[in-house]
Amino acid sequence: MADVARHAGVALGTVSNVINNPAKVAEGTRLRVLDSIAALGFVRNNLARSLAAGSANTLGFVIVDIGNSLFVDIARGAQKAAGERDMKLLLANSDVDLDSQNEYLDLFDEARVSGILLAPLDAPLDGAAKVRSHGRAVVLVNWPGEPGESCGVVVDEELGGYLATRHLLDSGRSRLLFAGGPLTLHAVEQRYAGARRAVDESGGAATLELLETDRLTVPAGLRVGHEIAGRSVDDRPDGIFASADALASGCVQALIYGGINVPADIAVIGYDNNHFAADSVVPISTVGQPGIEMGRIAAELLLEETDPSQPHSHRTVVTEPSLIVRASTKPAG
């Protein structure tokens, strides 16, 4: 703005008035200032000004995978809650990369946003701890909060795994296979634990095989499906719980390519309620997570934490998954 004032030969306050209160400025002066603005390429940047002051009405959100519609829904919920408080939400996609995740955390920290939402790749959360040590509030999404340090919003993954497996059992399946991984991922481990609980409750009437994958992707699912299709009929499961919809989608494709009927021969259920699951060649049953609700809760927790006028205690909010039944698990017989 100072450069514009010098170029136009006016006081700095005159430039400010041209931008914010043009009625106060004589027409000739106003036009001269506008010419200088055009010549210098000046753009008023409210965000930069507020960030520099350290009081930006802005939240940062680092998500793990923008290709997963769950996180898109979470972002929508967070954006709506932020907008209701006249806050803006800046979104960054770490793309399942820990280095990128930490770089975006540093970027938001340096930009002095009011607070940060983080849907992390996995532990350790050193980048979040570093940002918090600078006084920046961080709320974890799809990850439990750290007692005394941060809030978190999660879905009951163990219950989700139980619901998926219980549905396969209720559909007449007994030789079950859990596909997913790596099991070091907290969500996958919890979904597997829920599957084990459901099978244990069958009192020996059902079995559960574990087939661990390196990723939760369509290519990984294709490998799972091809491996199962290559088995003898007696060695195949009659129900598959794929711990992500992308994995389930690839698995269904490979099974059908291998001449296996889904669901008559093998039923398949996924997880996440990714938007493409309903549009699969065989619409895929899944476990839905309340993404929009999770995003709203996370943003509200962050806004509460960053508001000095509000009492705040760190806590983890647990939401519940829901079973969504489609054609891929039509009952046997």
One Martini backbone bead per residue (centre of mass of N, CA, C, O) as a GRO file, in nm:
protein
  333
    1MET     BB    1   0.056   0.064  -0.018
    2ALA     BB    2   0.300   0.254  -0.011
    3ASP     BB    3   0.366   0.235  -0.314
    4VAL     BB    4   0.103   0.360  -0.410
    5ALA     BB    5   0.134   0.633  -0.271
    6ARG     BB    6   0.395   0.716  -0.416
    7HIS     BB    7   0.295   0.687  -0.709
    8ALA     BB    8   0.040   0.897  -0.655
    9GLY     BB    9   0.105   1.125  -0.438
   10VAL     BB   10  -0.004   1.016  -0.154
   11ALA     BB   11  -0.144   0.921   0.117
   12LEU     BB   12  -0.199   0.634   0.285
   13GLY     BB   13  -0.495   0.706   0.371
   14THR     BB   14  -0.600   0.745   0.083
   15VAL     BB   15  -0.572   0.457  -0.010
   16SER     BB   16  -0.755   0.337   0.204
   17ASN     BB   17  -1.009   0.496   0.115
   18VAL     BB   18  -1.031   0.387  -0.172
   19ILE     BB   19  -1.080   0.092  -0.071
   20ASN     BB   20  -1.296   0.148   0.185
   21ASN     BB   21  -1.379   0.488   0.128
   22PRO     BB   22  -1.445   0.637  -0.165
   23ALA     BB   23  -1.641   0.881  -0.085
   24LYS     BB   24  -1.393   1.052   0.056
   25VAL     BB   25  -1.282   1.085  -0.241
   26ALA     BB   26  -1.176   1.241  -0.488
   27GLU     BB   27  -1.206   1.164  -0.811
   28GLY     BB   28  -0.918   1.226  -0.912
   29THR     BB   29  -0.769   1.077  -0.686
   30ARG     BB   30  -0.898   0.802  -0.719
   31LEU     BB   31  -0.800   0.751  -1.012
   32ARG     BB   32  -0.496   0.772  -0.950
   33VAL     BB   33  -0.487   0.535  -0.753
   34LEU     BB   34  -0.602   0.320  -0.947
   35ASP     BB   35  -0.371   0.342  -1.150
   36SER     BB   36  -0.151   0.250  -0.949
   37ILE     BB   37  -0.268  -0.022  -0.883
   38ALA     BB   38  -0.253  -0.131  -1.173
   39ALA     BB   39   0.055  -0.081  -1.224
   40LEU     BB   40   0.145  -0.261  -0.952
   41GLY     BB   41  -0.054  -0.500  -0.876
   42PHE     BB   42  -0.244  -0.450  -0.647
   43VAL     BB   43  -0.357  -0.654  -0.360
   44ARG     BB   44  -0.584  -0.708  -0.141
   45ASN     BB   45  -0.490  -0.886   0.179
   46ASN     BB   46  -0.655  -1.000   0.439
   47LEU     BB   47  -0.515  -1.264   0.511
   48ALA     BB   48  -0.226  -1.160   0.537
   49ARG     BB   49  -0.288  -0.950   0.754
   50SER     BB   50  -0.403  -1.149   0.969
   51LEU     BB   51  -0.162  -1.337   0.984
   52ALA     BB   52   0.048  -1.125   1.069
   53ALA     BB   53  -0.123  -1.068   1.341
   54GLY     BB   54  -0.222  -1.355   1.463
   55SER     BB   55  -0.569  -1.334   1.389
   56ALA     BB   56  -0.691  -1.544   1.217
   57ASN     BB   57  -0.996  -1.652   1.047
   58THR     BB   58  -0.829  -1.947   1.047
   59LEU     BB   59  -0.820  -2.284   0.936
   60GLY     BB   60  -0.651  -2.587   0.939
   61PHE     BB   61  -0.639  -2.887   0.709
   62VAL     BB   62  -0.506  -3.215   0.744
   63ILE     BB   63  -0.524  -3.472   0.513
   64VAL     BB   64  -0.463  -3.802   0.401
   65ASP     BB   65  -0.718  -3.843   0.170
   66ILE     BB   66  -0.893  -3.701  -0.095
   67GLY     BB   67  -0.995  -3.981  -0.232
   68ASN     BB   68  -1.158  -4.002   0.031
   69SER     BB   69  -1.485  -3.934   0.102
   70LEU     BB   70  -1.470  -3.908   0.406
   71PHE     BB   71  -1.280  -3.651   0.407
   72VAL     BB   72  -1.470  -3.475   0.249
   73ASP     BB   73  -1.697  -3.482   0.457
   74ILE     BB   74  -1.535  -3.369   0.690
   75ALA     BB   75  -1.470  -3.100   0.553
   76ARG     BB   76  -1.760  -3.006   0.523
   77GLY     BB   77  -1.831  -3.001   0.823
   78ALA     BB   78  -1.606  -2.802   0.905
   79GLN     BB   79  -1.680  -2.568   0.717
   80LYS     BB   80  -1.961  -2.514   0.828
   81ALA     BB   81  -1.881  -2.457   1.122
   82ALA     BB   82  -1.686  -2.226   1.056
   83GLY     BB   83  -1.884  -2.041   0.897
   84GLU     BB   84  -2.075  -1.989   1.149
   85ARG     BB   85  -1.796  -1.824   1.266
   86ASP     BB   86  -1.639  -1.670   1.039
   87MET     BB   87  -1.462  -1.903   0.915
   88LYS     BB   88  -1.185  -2.042   0.758
   89LEU     BB   89  -1.082  -2.318   0.535
   90LEU     BB   90  -0.777  -2.487   0.501
   91LEU     BB   91  -0.658  -2.726   0.260
   92ALA     BB   92  -0.462  -3.035   0.301
   93ASN     BB   93  -0.282  -3.300   0.123
   94SER     BB   94  -0.077  -3.572   0.215
   95ASP     BB   95  -0.107  -3.843   0.056
   96VAL     BB   96   0.006  -4.066   0.248
   97ASP     BB   97   0.240  -3.862   0.380
   98LEU     BB   98   0.440  -3.776   0.638
   99ASP     BB   99   0.607  -3.541   0.528
  100SER     BB  100   0.368  -3.377   0.423
  101GLN     BB  101   0.221  -3.349   0.685
  102ASN     BB  102   0.449  -3.187   0.832
  103GLU     BB  103   0.470  -2.955   0.629
  104TYR     BB  104   0.178  -2.850   0.667
  105LEU     BB  105   0.197  -2.793   0.964
  106ASP     BB  106   0.422  -2.583   0.935
  107LEU     BB  107   0.272  -2.393   0.747
  108PHE     BB  108   0.038  -2.324   0.940
  109ASP     BB  109   0.215  -2.224   1.167
  110GLU     BB  110   0.355  -1.992   1.007
  111ALA     BB  111   0.063  -1.862   0.937
  112ARG     BB  112  -0.107  -1.841   1.202
  113VAL     BB  113  -0.333  -2.003   1.265
  114SER     BB  114  -0.571  -2.067   1.495
  115GLY     BB  115  -0.597  -2.374   1.386
  116ILE     BB  116  -0.578  -2.747   1.375
  117LEU     BB  117  -0.662  -3.003   1.160
  118LEU     BB  118  -0.601  -3.371   1.196
  119ALA     BB  119  -0.565  -3.638   0.958
  120PRO     BB  120  -0.379  -3.897   1.011
  121LEU     BB  121  -0.186  -4.151   0.916
  122ASP     BB  122   0.002  -4.198   1.181
  123ALA     BB  123   0.200  -4.304   1.398
  124PRO     BB  124   0.369  -4.058   1.493
  125LEU     BB  125   0.287  -3.712   1.631
  126ASP     BB  126   0.527  -3.498   1.608
  127GLY     BB  127   0.414  -3.258   1.444
  128ALA     BB  128   0.187  -3.188   1.643
  129ALA     BB  129   0.365  -3.140   1.891
  130LYS     BB  130   0.526  -2.906   1.773
  131VAL     BB  131   0.288  -2.713   1.727
  132ARG     BB  132   0.188  -2.710   2.023
  133SER     BB  133   0.458  -2.587   2.140
  134HIS     BB  134   0.363  -2.301   1.989
  135GLY     BB  135   0.038  -2.274   2.066
  136ARG     BB  136  -0.111  -2.472   1.873
  137ALA     BB  137  -0.404  -2.596   1.796
  138VAL     BB  138  -0.497  -2.956   1.795
  139VAL     BB  139  -0.721  -3.163   1.610
  140LEU     BB  140  -0.819  -3.488   1.589
  141VAL     BB  141  -0.903  -3.698   1.303
  142ASN     BB  142  -0.955  -4.024   1.319
  143TRP     BB  143  -0.833  -3.974   1.617
  144PRO     BB  144  -0.725  -3.985   1.918
  145GLY     BB  145  -0.674  -3.817   2.177
  146GLU     BB  146  -0.449  -3.656   2.404
  147PRO     BB  147  -0.408  -3.655   2.719
  148GLY     BB  148  -0.379  -3.312   2.795
  149GLU     BB  149  -0.335  -3.212   2.470
  150SER     BB  150  -0.591  -3.329   2.296
  151CYS     BB  151  -0.832  -3.364   2.065
  152GLY     BB  152  -1.088  -3.603   1.943
  153VAL     BB  153  -1.226  -3.783   1.649
  154VAL     BB  154  -1.420  -4.080   1.631
  155VAL     BB  155  -1.475  -4.408   1.535
  156ASP     BB  156  -1.605  -4.723   1.600
  157GLU     BB  157  -1.418  -4.965   1.465
  158GLU     BB  158  -1.492  -5.225   1.613
  159LEU     BB  159  -1.794  -5.204   1.554
  160GLY     BB  160  -1.769  -5.202   1.248
  161GLY     BB  161  -1.643  -5.487   1.225
  162TYR     BB  162  -1.878  -5.629   1.358
  163LEU     BB  163  -2.108  -5.550   1.165
  164ALA     BB  164  -1.990  -5.675   0.909
  165THR     BB  165  -1.961  -5.971   1.016
  166ARG     BB  166  -2.248  -6.015   1.120
  167HIS     BB  167  -2.375  -5.987   0.840
  168LEU     BB  168  -2.244  -6.233   0.711
  169LEU     BB  169  -2.361  -6.436   0.911
  170ASP     BB  170  -2.666  -6.354   0.865
  171SER     BB  171  -2.621  -6.441   0.543
  172GLY     BB  172  -2.479  -6.748   0.571
  173ARG     BB  173  -2.187  -6.716   0.657
  174SER     BB  174  -1.863  -6.901   0.766
  175ARG     BB  175  -1.619  -6.846   0.559
  176LEU     BB  176  -1.398  -6.613   0.655
  177LEU     BB  177  -1.241  -6.299   0.534
  178PHE     BB  178  -0.977  -6.080   0.615
  179ALA     BB  179  -0.899  -5.769   0.448
  180GLY     BB  180  -0.593  -5.597   0.536
  181GLY     BB  181  -0.370  -5.301   0.557
  182PRO     BB  182  -0.179  -5.264   0.779
  183LEU     BB  183  -0.203  -5.364   1.119
  184THR     BB  184  -0.063  -5.096   1.224
  185LEU     BB  185  -0.322  -4.979   1.168
  186HIS     BB  186  -0.557  -4.884   1.378
  187ALA     BB  187  -0.820  -4.925   1.214
  188VAL     BB  188  -0.762  -5.213   1.113
  189GLU     BB  189  -0.723  -5.349   1.387
  190GLN     BB  190  -1.012  -5.282   1.491
  191ARG     BB  191  -1.173  -5.426   1.267
  192TYR     BB  192  -1.053  -5.704   1.328
  193ALA     BB  193  -1.150  -5.723   1.619
  194GLY     BB  194  -1.452  -5.718   1.545
  195ALA     BB  195  -1.447  -5.973   1.373
  196ARG     BB  196  -1.355  -6.166   1.596
  197ARG     BB  197  -1.594  -6.125   1.785
  198ALA     BB  198  -1.815  -6.232   1.598
  199VAL     BB  199  -1.692  -6.517   1.562
  200ASP     BB  200  -1.673  -6.597   1.860
  201GLU     BB  201  -1.994  -6.583   1.899
  202SER     BB  202  -2.049  -6.851   1.718
  203GLY     BB  203  -1.918  -7.110   1.856
  204GLY     BB  204  -1.768  -7.243   1.583
  205ALA     BB  205  -1.949  -7.182   1.313
  206ALA     BB  206  -1.695  -6.999   1.245
  207THR     BB  207  -1.443  -6.853   1.035
  208LEU     BB  208  -1.114  -6.667   1.033
  209GLU     BB  209  -0.928  -6.514   0.788
  210LEU     BB  210  -0.606  -6.372   0.726
  211LEU     BB  211  -0.534  -6.098   0.481
  212GLU     BB  212  -0.264  -5.916   0.441
  213THR     BB  213  -0.197  -5.584   0.346
  214ASP     BB  214  -0.021  -5.293   0.231
  215ARG     BB  215  -0.298  -5.173   0.126
  216LEU     BB  216  -0.607  -4.960   0.064
  217THR     BB  217  -0.654  -5.066  -0.249
  218VAL     BB  218  -0.737  -5.168  -0.554
  219PRO     BB  219  -0.480  -5.332  -0.624
  220ALA     BB  220  -0.490  -5.496  -0.361
  221GLY     BB  221  -0.771  -5.618  -0.423
  222LEU     BB  222  -0.692  -5.766  -0.679
  223ARG     BB  223  -0.494  -5.958  -0.541
  224VAL     BB  224  -0.696  -6.091  -0.358
  225GLY     BB  225  -0.894  -6.196  -0.574
  226HIS     BB  226  -0.688  -6.367  -0.734
  227GLU     BB  227  -0.605  -6.553  -0.502
  228ILE     BB  228  -0.888  -6.672  -0.449
  229ALA     BB  229  -0.954  -6.766  -0.743
  230GLY     BB  230  -0.697  -6.976  -0.736
  231ARG     BB  231  -0.852  -7.151  -0.568
  232SER     BB  232  -1.016  -7.384  -0.444
  233VAL     BB  233  -1.335  -7.415  -0.357
  234ASP     BB  234  -1.278  -7.527  -0.060
  235ASP     BB  235  -1.064  -7.272   0.003
  236ARG     BB  236  -1.283  -7.075  -0.003
  237PRO     BB  237  -1.455  -6.825   0.080
  238ASP     BB  238  -1.801  -6.688   0.150
  239GLY     BB  239  -1.665  -6.432   0.303
  240ILE     BB  240  -1.577  -6.077   0.274
  241PHE     BB  241  -1.373  -5.847   0.465
  242ALA     BB  242  -1.306  -5.532   0.357
  243SER     BB  243  -1.135  -5.253   0.514
  244ALA     BB  244  -1.211  -5.122   0.226
  245ASP     BB  245  -1.360  -5.014  -0.059
  246ALA     BB  246  -1.121  -5.032  -0.250
  247LEU     BB  247  -1.059  -5.324  -0.185
  248ALA     BB  248  -1.339  -5.438  -0.258
  249SER     BB  249  -1.345  -5.351  -0.554
  250GLY     BB  250  -1.100  -5.516  -0.652
  251CYS     BB  251  -1.205  -5.789  -0.557
  252VAL     BB  252  -1.463  -5.804  -0.728
  253GLN     BB  253  -1.329  -5.785  -1.002
  254ALA     BB  254  -1.150  -6.043  -0.976
  255LEU     BB  255  -1.370  -6.249  -0.921
  256ILE     BB  256  -1.531  -6.208  -1.181
  257TYR     BB  257  -1.292  -6.267  -1.372
  258GLY     BB  258  -1.271  -6.568  -1.225
  259GLY     BB  259  -1.590  -6.672  -1.218
  260ILE     BB  260  -1.717  -6.532  -0.968
  261ASN     BB  261  -1.999  -6.499  -0.775
  262VAL     BB  262  -2.143  -6.182  -0.677
  263PRO     BB  263  -2.276  -6.342  -0.393
  264ALA     BB  264  -2.324  -6.651  -0.433
  265ASP     BB  265  -2.025  -6.743  -0.362
  266ILE     BB  266  -1.924  -6.443  -0.268
  267ALA     BB  267  -1.923  -6.224  -0.017
  268VAL     BB  268  -1.900  -5.852   0.004
  269ILE     BB  269  -1.745  -5.620   0.235
  270GLY     BB  270  -1.686  -5.300   0.337
  271TYR     BB  271  -1.537  -4.963   0.405
  272ASP     BB  272  -1.667  -4.602   0.440
  273ASN     BB  273  -1.862  -4.518   0.208
  274ASN     BB  274  -1.774  -4.481  -0.064
  275HIS     BB  275  -1.914  -4.350  -0.344
  276PHE     BB  276  -1.830  -4.595  -0.545
  277ALA     BB  277  -1.965  -4.848  -0.416
  278ALA     BB  278  -2.256  -4.809  -0.545
  279ASP     BB  279  -2.111  -4.821  -0.857
  280SER     BB  280  -2.053  -5.094  -0.880
  281VAL     BB  281  -2.106  -5.373  -1.055
  282VAL     BB  282  -2.143  -5.449  -0.749
  283PRO     BB  283  -2.295  -5.336  -0.502
  284ILE     BB  284  -2.144  -5.234  -0.197
  285SER     BB  285  -2.123  -5.320   0.100
  286THR     BB  286  -2.110  -5.126   0.415
  287VAL     BB  287  -1.943  -4.897   0.638
  288GLY     BB  288  -2.046  -4.613   0.785
  289GLN     BB  289  -1.933  -4.278   0.831
  290PRO     BB  290  -1.981  -3.963   1.005
  291GLY     BB  291  -1.825  -3.724   0.853
  292ILE     BB  292  -1.979  -3.457   0.894
  293GLU     BB  293  -1.999  -3.484   1.200
  294MET     BB  294  -1.696  -3.502   1.258
  295GLY     BB  295  -1.623  -3.223   1.141
  296ARG     BB  296  -1.802  -3.054   1.322
  297ILE     BB  297  -1.687  -3.140   1.595
  298ALA     BB  298  -1.392  -3.064   1.544
  299ALA     BB  299  -1.438  -2.762   1.495
  300GLU     BB  300  -1.575  -2.702   1.767
  301LEU     BB  301  -1.335  -2.783   1.942
  302LEU     BB  302  -1.135  -2.578   1.822
  303LEU     BB  303  -1.300  -2.319   1.878
  304GLU     BB  304  -1.309  -2.361   2.181
  305GLU     BB  305  -0.996  -2.371   2.234
  306THR     BB  306  -0.948  -2.071   2.087
  307ASP     BB  307  -1.148  -1.961   2.312
  308PRO     BB  308  -1.091  -1.779   2.601
  309SER     BB  309  -1.409  -1.763   2.695
  310GLN     BB  310  -1.389  -2.078   2.699
  311PRO     BB  311  -1.425  -2.369   2.828
  312HIS     BB  312  -1.168  -2.640   2.836
  313SER     BB  313  -1.143  -2.994   2.750
  314HIS     BB  314  -0.981  -3.266   2.683
  315ARG     BB  315  -1.121  -3.488   2.423
  316THR     BB  316  -1.302  -3.780   2.311
  317VAL     BB  317  -1.509  -3.840   2.032
  318VAL     BB  318  -1.758  -4.090   1.977
  319THR     BB  319  -1.869  -4.248   1.695
  320GLU     BB  320  -2.107  -4.417   1.485
  321PRO     BB  321  -2.159  -4.667   1.288
  322SER     BB  322  -2.303  -4.806   0.973
  323LEU     BB  323  -2.506  -5.016   0.800
  324ILE     BB  324  -2.475  -5.096   0.437
  325VAL     BB  325  -2.692  -5.253   0.217
  326ARG     BB  326  -2.617  -5.458  -0.064
  327ALA     BB  327  -2.566  -5.685  -0.324
  328SER     BB  328  -2.284  -5.824  -0.215
  329THR     BB  329  -2.482  -5.960   0.045
  330LYS     BB  330  -2.667  -6.159  -0.047
  331PRO     BB  331  -2.820  -6.410   0.063
  332ALA     BB  332  -2.784  -6.726   0.095
  333GLY     BB  333  -3.010  -6.917  -0.100
   0.00000   0.00000   0.00000
